[in-house]
């Protein structure tokens, strides 16, 4: 019923949009035109349609028409398309886990996106968390990059923007028009259990530079058919936590002044780059809001974003199913409290139907005004207009096949990743190798990771897991006897004494040993292994670049994007070359 109105408004908005190649931040006239267009849309909507735009939901299933028991349980209808038709949400988010399994192949994702868009009267923002690195929802054949901290090691804003541009192009080809990325957190706490390599750096300036670069890459220019809405997260900053907000409510002990110096710069940079949306964190920051409310429900925290940083784009919550936001209030009250705090969109409420009904009831009772709802709906629709979500045609198999995993994208990923591997220690002069090894052994953390690297080196793999047993250590020492090079992969070594025992035993064999931290680089400080490399990622693209560094095909050029504390500390910016 609203489609004719959409068409008229989109024509008007498109006429004033910036041309290809323009700056990603629209000029004032351009922005004013989109505000008028979004305002006209809001005037034609019922209260229920407006409230629907405030919610972003998950769905169960890989096809729009797939009957799934999870949809019946959670939404009272069978298929993802029926969920969209019933609730008319502002957006849908895709996952590839056992709880919400939406992703199989690029063609399948595209068909799901087309089916969901056809079910709605208002175009959907279809999102996923394609941060790259350890948080990647859509794997190969989509082009893979090693993630934010690897880009921080590479120190190239150009590479960061290029990676985001390629990711955006491939997502849009699959019908995904919003990416919950980049992660703008400054990872100032080495013990952070949930951010870590999802962050570019422990340095606010480097994090800000690369955050802005990736916002530009994701969003490109207004109405680009190859761009997605970027989402900087997790405001006001999740980088100094020692707990995971998925399972607890972390506390960040920052004063307001410390926050401005350490955590605010990446969000300021994202705003200056024109970021479409910013995601809140389920964390307490008593120095900003002494009430104890998580930032998602905190008016003082959202006021920092709106008033201090001057942001008037979409503010979206992190998942409302996470423990960090559910500890103080009933689930049904949380959406209303978030809206009162100043949030615009509500991601994954525990029970969508109850959440929608509660917000509608709050408006009807005067607890929330309809004008307050209109402000948020206006921001959501303005974002959709800006990114061409109203004018995008259904994606096609031809577009998927020619775009996702294109040869030039894969080549760019290899080039970018080659510039991120960091040589931290080379005391024994093992690297670069004088000759390519004929019988290398790859052992340690990661079943798939060890096998991928072994294949790239032309050697044998002996995975030993996160906590090698005595028998596994003995087997690795035995296998090393036939090897001319041993590569040991570590992950969270400081918390896994058995990984240190494996590395120590292999060093005692007298064989040349290369130790590699394949996630957080903090591992390098906790043993006296003479040869250490860091990749910041255990994905295939990182292991292939690692192989090229080990064999001397590529010279390491990465620099530590974090300071590494510990028994053998390393400063920010440390990195060897040869």
C-alpha positions in Angstrom: 0.0 0.0 0.0 3.0 2.3 0.6 4.9 1.3 -2.6 3.5 4.1 -4.8 4.5 6.7 -2.2 7.9 5.1 -2.0 8.4 5.4 -5.7 7.5 9.1 -5.8 9.7 10.0 -2.9 12.7 8.0 -4.2 12.5 9.8 -7.6 12.7 13.1 -5.8 15.5 12.0 -3.4 17.5 10.5 -6.2 17.4 13.6 -8.3 19.4 15.5 -5.7 21.8 12.7 -4.7 25.5 13.1 -5.2 27.0 11.7 -8.4 29.3 8.7 -8.6 32.7 9.5 -7.1 31.4 12.2 -4.8 32.4 12.4 -1.2 30.6 9.9 1.1 29.3 12.7 3.3 26.2 14.2 1.5 26.1 18.0 1.1 23.5 20.0 3.0 21.1 20.3 0.0 21.4 16.6 -0.7 20.8 15.7 3.0 17.8 18.1 3.2 16.2 16.5 0.2 16.4 13.1 1.8 15.0 14.4 5.0 12.0 15.7 3.1 11.6 12.4 1.3 11.8 10.5 4.6 9.4 12.9 6.2 6.8 12.3 3.5 7.1 8.5 4.0 6.6 8.8 7.7 3.4 10.8 7.2 2.0 8.0 5.2 2.7 5.3 7.8 0.5 3.9 10.6 1.9 3.8 14.2 2.3 0.0 13.9 4.3 0.5 10.6 6.5 3.1 12.3 7.2 0.9 15.3 8.1 -2.0 13.0 10.9 0.2 11.5 12.5 0.4 14.9 13.2 -3.4 15.1 15.8 -5.6 13.4 15.1 -9.3 13.9 16.7 -12.6 13.2 14.8 -15.3 11.3 15.2 -19.1 11.2 16.0 -20.8 7.8 18.0 -20.4 4.6 15.0 -19.8 2.3 12.3 -17.2 2.6 9.7 -19.9 2.1 11.3 -22.5 4.4 9.1 -23.7 7.2 11.2 -23.8 10.3 10.1 -24.8 13.8 12.2 -22.0 15.3 9.9 -19.4 13.5 6.8 -21.1 14.9 8.3 -21.0 18.4 9.6 -17.4 18.3 7.2 -15.7 15.9 4.0 -17.8 15.6 4.5 -18.2 11.8 6.4 -20.8 9.9 8.7 -19.1 7.3 11.1 -16.1 7.3 8.9 -14.4 4.7 5.9 -14.8 7.0 7.9 -13.2 9.9 8.6 -10.2 7.7 5.0 -10.0 6.4 3.6 -10.2 10.0 5.8 -7.8 11.8 7.1 -5.5 9.0 10.4 -4.9 10.7 12.9 -2.3 9.7 15.6 -4.9 9.2 16.7 -8.5 9.3 20.1 -9.8 10.4 21.7 -13.0 9.0 23.8 -15.5 11.0 25.5 -18.8 10.2 25.4 -20.5 13.6 23.3 -23.4 15.0 20.8 -21.0 16.5 20.0 -18.8 13.4 21.4 -20.6 10.4 20.7 -18.4 7.4 23.9 -18.8 5.3 25.0 -21.6 3.0 26.2 -20.3 -0.4 26.3 -16.8 -2.0 23.5 -17.7 -4.4 21.3 -19.0 -1.5 21.9 -15.8 0.5 20.9 -13.7 -2.5 17.7 -15.8 -3.0 16.9 -15.4 0.7 17.4 -11.6 0.5 15.1 -11.4 -2.6 12.4 -13.4 -0.9 12.5 -11.3 2.3 12.4 -8.1 0.4 9.4 -9.3 -1.6 7.5 -10.0 1.7 7.7 -6.5 3.0 5.9 -3.3 2.2 8.8 -1.2 3.2 12.3 -2.2 2.0 14.4 -4.0 4.6 17.8 -3.2 5.8 19.4 -6.7 5.6 22.4 -6.9 7.8 25.1 -9.2 8.9 28.3 -9.1 11.0 30.9 -9.3 8.2 33.8 -7.7 10.2 36.2 -10.2 8.6 38.8 -12.0 10.7 37.3 -13.9 13.6 33.8 -12.5 13.1 32.9 -13.4 9.6 29.4 -14.7 8.8 29.8 -15.4 5.1 32.9 -17.4 4.3 34.5 -18.6 1.1 33.8 -18.4 -1.8 33.2 -14.8 -0.6 36.5 -12.9 -0.5 38.1 -13.1 3.0 40.3 -10.6 4.7 42.3 -11.1 8.0 40.4 -8.6 10.1 40.8 -5.3 11.8 44.0 -5.9 13.9 45.8 -7.3 10.9 44.8 -4.1 9.0 46.2 -2.1 12.0 49.5 -4.0 11.6 49.5 -3.1 7.9 49.2 0.6 8.8 47.5 1.4 5.5 44.2 3.4 5.3 44.2 2.7 1.6 44.3 -1.1 2.2 41.5 -0.8 4.9 39.3 1.2 2.6 39.9 -1.2 -0.3 39.1 -4.2 1.8 35.8 -2.6 3.0 34.9 -1.6 -0.6 35.4 -5.2 -1.8 33.4 -6.6 1.1 30.6 -4.1 0.5 30.4 -5.0 -3.2 30.1 -8.7 -2.5 27.6 -8.2 0.3 25.4 -6.0 -1.9 25.5 -8.6 -4.7 24.0 -11.1 -2.2 21.3 -8.6 -1.2 22.9 -7.6 2.1 22.8 -3.8 2.3 24.1 -3.2 5.9 27.2 -4.4 7.5 27.5 -4.3 11.3 31.1 -3.2 10.9 33.6 -1.7 11.5 34.5 -2.4 15.1 35.6 1.0 16.3 36.7 -0.2 19.8 40.2 0.7 21.0 41.6 -2.5 22.5 43.3 -1.0 25.4 42.9 -4.1 27.7 45.1 -7.1 26.6 42.8 -9.3 28.6 39.7 -8.3 26.7 37.8 -11.6 26.0 35.4 -10.3 23.3 37.1 -7.6 21.3 40.9 -8.3 20.9 41.7 -8.6 17.2 38.3 -7.3 16.2 39.9 -3.9 17.1 42.4 -2.2 14.8 44.7 -1.1 17.6 45.3 0.0 21.2 46.1 3.4 19.7 43.2 5.8 19.4 44.6 7.7 16.5 45.4 4.6 14.4 42.0 3.1 15.3 40.3 6.4 14.2 42.1 6.5 10.9 41.3 3.0 9.9 37.7 3.2 11.2 37.1 6.2 8.9 38.8 4.5 6.0 36.5 1.5 6.3 33.4 3.6 6.7 34.3 5.2 3.4 34.9 1.9 1.8 31.7 0.3 2.9 29.5 3.3 2.1 31.3 4.7 -1.0 29.1 7.4 -2.5 25.3 8.0 -1.9 23.0 5.7 -3.8 25.9 3.5 -5.0 24.5 0.1 -6.0 27.7 -1.5 -4.6 27.7 0.0 -1.2 26.3 -1.0 2.2 25.5 1.0 5.3 28.4 0.9 7.8 27.8 0.5 11.5 30.6 1.7 13.9 30.5 -0.3 17.2 30.3 -0.6 20.2 29.6 2.9 21.6 30.9 4.3 23.9 33.8 1.8 23.6 34.1 -1.9 24.5 37.9 -2.0 24.4 38.8 -1.8 28.1 36.7 -4.7 29.4 37.8 -7.9 31.0 34.4 -9.5 30.6 32.2 -10.4 27.7 28.8 -8.6 27.4 27.3 -11.6 25.8 27.4 -13.3 29.2 27.8 -10.5 31.8 27.5 -6.8 32.2 31.1 -5.4 32.1 32.2 -2.2 33.8 34.6 0.2 32.2 36.2 2.5 34.7 36.8 5.5 32.6 36.3 9.1 33.6 34.6 11.3 31.0 37.9 12.9 30.2 39.6 9.5 29.7 36.8 8.5 27.5 37.2 11.5 25.3 40.9 10.9 24.9 40.9 7.1 24.5 37.5 5.8 23.2 35.8 8.7 21.5 38.3 9.4 18.6 37.3 6.4 16.4 33.6 7.3 16.8 34.3 10.9 16.0 36.2 9.8 12.9 33.3 7.5 11.8 30.8 10.4 12.2 33.1 12.7 10.2 33.2 10.1 7.5 29.4 10.0 7.4 28.7 6.7 9.1 25.1 5.6 8.6 24.7 3.9 12.0 26.4 3.4 15.4 25.8 0.4 17.6 25.7 0.7 21.4 27.5 -1.5 23.9 26.0 -3.3 26.8 28.6 -2.0 29.3 28.5 0.2 32.4 30.6 3.3 32.4 30.1 4.9 35.9 32.2 7.9 34.9 29.6 8.7 32.3 26.4 7.4 33.9 26.6 6.6 37.7 23.1 5.1 37.6 24.5 1.6 36.7 22.5 1.3 33.5 24.2 -0.3 30.5 25.1 2.3 27.8 22.4 0.9 25.6 19.8 2.1 28.1 21.6 5.1 29.3 20.5 8.6 28.3 23.8 10.2 29.5 25.7 7.8 27.2 23.5 8.4 24.2 23.6 12.1 24.9 27.4 12.0 24.5 26.8 10.6 21.0 24.0 13.0 20.1 25.1 16.2 21.8 28.9 16.0 22.4 29.7 14.2 19.1 26.9 15.8 17.1 25.6 12.5 15.6 22.2 12.5 14.0 22.3 9.1 12.3 20.8 5.8 13.3 21.7 4.5 16.7 21.1 0.7 17.0 21.5 -1.5 20.0 23.7 -4.5 20.2 21.6 -7.7 20.4 18.9 -7.4 23.1 19.2 -11.1 23.7 22.7 -10.6 25.3 23.1 -11.0 29.0 24.7 -7.6 29.4 21.4 -5.7 28.7 19.0 -8.2 30.5 20.3 -8.1 34.0 18.4 -5.1 35.4 15.0 -5.1 33.6 12.3 -7.4 32.2 12.9 -8.2 28.5 9.6 -6.5 27.4 10.7 -3.2 29.1 14.1 -3.0 27.5 13.0 -1.7 24.1 11.0 1.1 25.7 14.0 2.0 28.0 16.3 2.1 25.0 14.0 4.4 23.1 13.7 6.7 26.1 17.6 6.8 26.2 17.7 8.0 22.6 18.3 4.8 20.6 16.6 4.4 17.2 16.7 0.7 16.4 16.3 -2.4 18.6 18.3 -5.4 17.5 17.1 -8.9 18.2 14.6 -8.5 21.1 14.0 -11.7 23.0 10.4 -11.8 21.9 9.7 -9.6 18.9 5.9 -9.7 19.2 5.9 -8.7 22.8 8.5 -6.0 22.2 6.5 -4.4 19.4 3.3 -4.5 21.4 5.0 -3.0 24.4 6.4 0.0 22.4 3.0 0.5 20.7 1.3 0.4 24.1 3.9 2.9 25.5 3.0 5.4 22.8 -0.8 4.9 23.2 -0.4 5.5 27.0 1.7 8.6 26.5 4.9 7.0 28.0 6.5 7.7 24.6 5.3 10.3 22.2 4.6 9.5 18.6 6.9 12.4 17.7 9.7 10.6 19.5 9.0 7.5 17.4 8.9 9.7 14.3 12.4 11.0 14.9 13.8 7.5 14.9 11.8 6.3 12.0 12.9 9.4 10.1 16.6 8.5 10.7 16.0 4.8 9.6 14.2 5.8 6.4 16.8 8.5 5.6 19.5 5.8 5.9 17.6 3.5 3.5 17.1 6.3 1.0 20.8 7.3 1.2 22.0 3.8 0.5 19.5 3.2 -2.3 17.5 0.5 -0.5 14.3 1.7 -2.1 15.6 1.5 -5.6 17.7 -1.7 -5.5 16.4 -4.3 -7.9 16.4 -8.0 -6.9 19.9 -9.4 -7.0 20.6 -11.9 -9.8 22.5 -15.2 -10.1 24.7 -13.5 -12.7 25.6 -10.7 -10.4 26.4 -13.0 -7.6 28.6 -15.2 -9.8 30.5 -12.3 -11.3 31.1 -10.4 -8.0 31.4 -12.7 -5.1 35.0 -14.1 -4.9 36.0 -12.4 -8.1 39.6 -13.1 -9.1 40.6 -9.4 -8.7 39.0 -9.4 -5.2 41.0 -12.5 -4.2 44.2 -11.0 -5.6 43.6 -7.8 -3.6 43.0 -9.8 -0.4 46.3 -11.6 -0.9 48.2 -8.3 -1.4 46.6 -6.7 1.6 47.2 -9.7 3.9 50.8 -10.0 2.8 51.4 -6.6 4.2 50.1 -7.5 7.7 52.2 -10.4 8.9 54.5 -9.1 11.7 57.9 -10.5 12.6 58.3 -9.9 16.3 61.4 -11.9 17.1 64.1 -13.5 14.9 66.9 -14.0 17.4 68.2 -17.3 15.9 68.2 -16.0 12.4 65.9 -18.8 11.2 64.1 -16.5 8.9 64.3 -15.9 6.0 64.9 -19.5 5.1 67.9 -20.1 2.9 66.0 -22.8 1.0 62.4 -23.9 0.9 61.8 -26.7 3.5 61.3 -30.1 2.1 59.6 -31.7 5.1 58.0 -29.0 7.3 55.8 -29.9 10.2 52.9 -27.6 11.3 51.5 -28.3 14.7 49.7 -26.6 17.6 46.4 -24.8 17.8 43.6 -25.1 15.2 42.5 -28.2 13.2 41.7 -26.3 10.0 44.4 -23.7 10.5 47.3 -26.1 10.9 46.2 -28.1 7.8 45.8 -25.0 5.7 49.3 -23.8 6.6 50.8 -27.3 6.1 49.2 -27.4 2.6 50.6 -24.0 1.7 54.1 -25.1 2.9 53.8 -28.6 1.3 54.3 -30.3 4.7 52.5 -32.3 7.3 49.9 -31.2 9.9 49.6 -32.4 13.4 46.9 -30.4 15.2 47.1 -30.5 19.0 44.3 -28.2 20.0 44.0 -25.5 22.6 45.4 -27.7 25.5 47.8 -30.4 24.1 47.9 -33.6 26.2 51.2 -35.2 27.2 50.6 -37.8 24.5 50.1 -35.1 21.9 53.3 -33.3 22.9 55.2 -36.6 22.7 53.7 -37.3 19.2 54.7 -33.8 18.0 58.3 -34.2 19.2 58.4 -37.6 17.5 57.1 -36.1 14.2 59.6 -33.2 14.5 62.4 -35.8 14.2 61.6 -36.2 10.5 61.1 -32.5 9.8 63.5 -29.8 8.6 61.3 -27.0 9.9 58.7 -26.9 12.7 56.0 -24.3 12.8 54.0 -24.1 16.1 50.7 -22.2 16.1 49.4 -20.6 19.3 46.2 -19.0 20.5 45.8 -17.6 24.0 49.1 -19.2 25.0 49.3 -17.1 28.2 46.2 -18.9 29.5 47.2 -22.3 28.2 50.3 -23.8 29.9 50.0 -26.9 27.8 50.6 -24.8 24.6 53.8 -23.5 26.3 54.8 -27.0 27.1 54.4 -28.1 23.5 56.5 -25.2 22.3 59.2 -25.8 24.9 59.4 -29.5 24.0 59.8 -28.7 20.3 62.5 -26.1 20.9 64.4 -28.8 22.8 64.6 -31.0 19.7 67.1 -28.7 18.1 65.1 -28.3 15.0 64.5 -24.8 13.6 61.2 -23.7 15.2 58.9 -20.8 14.1 56.2 -19.9 16.7 53.2 -18.0 15.3 50.5 -16.2 17.3 47.5 -16.7 15.1 45.0 -14.5 17.0 46.0 -12.0 19.7 49.7 -11.0 19.4 50.0 -11.0 23.2 51.3 -14.7 23.1 54.7 -13.5 21.9 55.6 -12.2 25.4 55.2 -15.4 27.3 57.9 -17.8 26.1 61.6 -17.5 25.1 61.1 -19.0 21.7 63.7 -17.2 19.5 61.5 -16.9 16.4 58.0 -15.4 16.6 55.5 -14.1 14.0 52.0 -12.7 14.4 49.2 -13.0 11.9 46.2 -11.6 14.0 44.0 -14.1 12.1 43.7 -17.9 11.7 41.8 -17.8 8.4 43.1 -19.3 5.2 44.1 -16.0 3.6 46.3 -15.2 6.7 47.9 -18.7 6.6 48.7 -18.4 3.0 50.4 -15.1 3.6 52.2 -16.6 6.5 53.5 -19.3 4.3 54.9 -16.8 1.8 56.7 -15.0 4.6 58.2 -18.2 6.0 59.4 -19.3 2.7 60.9 -15.9 1.8 58.5 -15.1 -1.0 57.2 -12.1 0.9 59.1 -9.9 3.3 57.3 -9.1 6.6 56.2 -5.5 6.9 53.6 -5.5 9.6 54.1 -3.6 12.9 52.5 -4.4 16.2 49.3 -2.3 16.4 49.2 -2.9 20.2 51.7 -2.7 23.0 52.4 -6.2 24.2 52.9 -6.4 28.0 54.4 -9.4 29.8 57.6 -11.1 30.8 59.1 -10.0 27.4 57.2 -6.9 26.4 57.2 -5.3 23.0 56.2 -1.7 22.2 53.5 -0.5 19.9 55.0 -0.2 16.4 57.6 -3.0 16.9 58.2 -5.1 13.8 61.3 -6.7 12.1 62.1 -6.9 8.5 64.7 -8.6 6.3 
